[in-house]
Amino acid sequence: MLKRLLSCQLMLLMAVPALAQPSSELPALDAKNAAPTTKILVLGTTHLRAAPKDFKIESLEPLLERLAAFQPRVITIENTSGEMCDLMERNLTVYDPDDVKNHYCRDTSQARTATGLDIPAALAEMRQTLKQWPANPTAAQRRRLAAVFMAAGNDPSALVQWLQLPARERRAGDGLDDELVKALNTFDTGNNNETFQIAARLAARLGLQRVFPVDDHTNDNIDVGDQKAYGTAVSSAWAVAAPRRKAMEAAEDAFWKKRDMLGLYRAINRPDNMLLANRTDFGAALADPSPEHYGQRYVAGWEVRNLILAANIRLASGATPGTRVLAIIGATHKPWLDGLLGQMQGVEIVDAEQILR
């Protein structure tokens, strides 16, 4: 009896260190995965709204060719969904009204007037329409779906439909009024935004019906306390680190001047450049010495946002195991998303450098 008791105590003592050493990674459970592996390419992007005045959309063509060769069937974008915007707009005591109305969400009132659909109703029609989408949709069906996407707060997906219409069919009707047509034409040729000029254009080229907004600011609103002091502390941390970025930023500017967008995307997706960009942003913020730890709060909000982005990308691809996913995201997000998504079961992260080579 005593021997058995001592033996049990020894086993418990031996087990304690094991319990105190949690695994740093998720377990790999997919060695016998019966479905094909889902391949995810996270493309770090520059925000094209900052492009020089002489930027030409045509300069993106070499980049689009390489992305098209990857053959993604799901494309995600760094936009907030209509569903999330509807939630935030109903809770402006929780979310900053300026952020919601001027940064994260687009006004859908014109589309609501044209279609009679608010965001929830538009989302319901969108989902039902896509479930029954024919192999060869009519022009009227594409115009209607474009209008519904706009009412649902997903303008890039509306452009996907618009670009697949013959030129003579790009007109008002079936829910699109003249104002919405004008907006769609602006998205096509007059809006320097990667969600339109890369994601939507590529989706249309590949015959896809939509792109998936995966950004979400409903849970990253960490309480930062004094906004002015917070902004000063984070900006000061960035200023200290800024000289270390000069050579990298000068090289990126040179690509802009040469209109070499493929070269630019190769540069910003290089691991060494991504590491430097993050060290001089979030790494610098973590070194903020303020008693309120403003820099650490900034990084906490950033990491919450990346967790949500990863979850939404996984959600967009989860219904089609074995698909190919292109996640187009601001370049500083890429290391987080590669790491988070790479731990998912049945998922393989694709090397962006090889795709862009």
HELIX and SHEET records of a PDB file:
HELIX    1   1 LEU A    2  LEU A   19  1                                  18    
HELIX    2   2 LEU A   48  ALA A   50  5                                   3    
HELIX    3   3 ILE A   57  LEU A   60  5                                   4    
HELIX    4   4 GLU A   61  PHE A   70  1                                  10    
HELIX    5   5 GLY A   82  GLU A   89  1                                   8    
HELIX    6   6 PRO A   97  ASP A   99  1                                   3    
HELIX    7   7 VAL A  100  TYR A  104  3                                   5    
HELIX    8   8 SER A  109  THR A  115  1                                   7    
HELIX    9   9 ILE A  119  LYS A  131  1                                  13    
HELIX   10  10 ALA A  139  ALA A  151  1                                  13    
HELIX   11  11 ASP A  155  LEU A  163  1                                   9    
HELIX   12  12 ALA A  167  GLU A  169  5                                   3    
HELIX   13  13 ASP A  178  THR A  189  1                                  12    
HELIX   14  14 GLU A  194  GLU A  194  1                                   1    
HELIX   15  15 THR A  195  ALA A  200  3                                   6    
HELIX   16  16 ARG A  201  ARG A  205  1                                   5    
HELIX   17  17 GLN A  227  ALA A  241  1                                  15    
HELIX   18  18 ALA A  242  ARG A  245  5                                   4    
HELIX   19  19 LYS A  246  LYS A  258  1                                  13    
HELIX   20  20 MET A  261  ILE A  268  1                                   8    
HELIX   21  21 PRO A  271  ASN A  278  1                                   8    
HELIX   22  22 ARG A  279  GLY A  283  3                                   5    
HELIX   23  23 ALA A  284  LEU A  286  1                                   3    
HELIX   24  24 TYR A  294  GLY A  318  1                                  25    
HELIX   25  25 ALA A  331  HIS A  333  5                                   3    
HELIX   26  26 LYS A  334  GLY A  342  1                                   9    
HELIX   27  27 ALA A  352  LEU A  356  1                                   5    
SHEET    1   A 5 PHE A 212  ASP A 215  0                                        
SHEET    2   A 5 VAL A  74  THR A  80  1                                        
SHEET    3   A 5 ARG A 324  GLY A 330  1                                        
SHEET    4   A 5 THR A  38  THR A  45  1                                        
SHEET    5   A 5 VAL A 347  ILE A 349  1                                        
END                                                                             
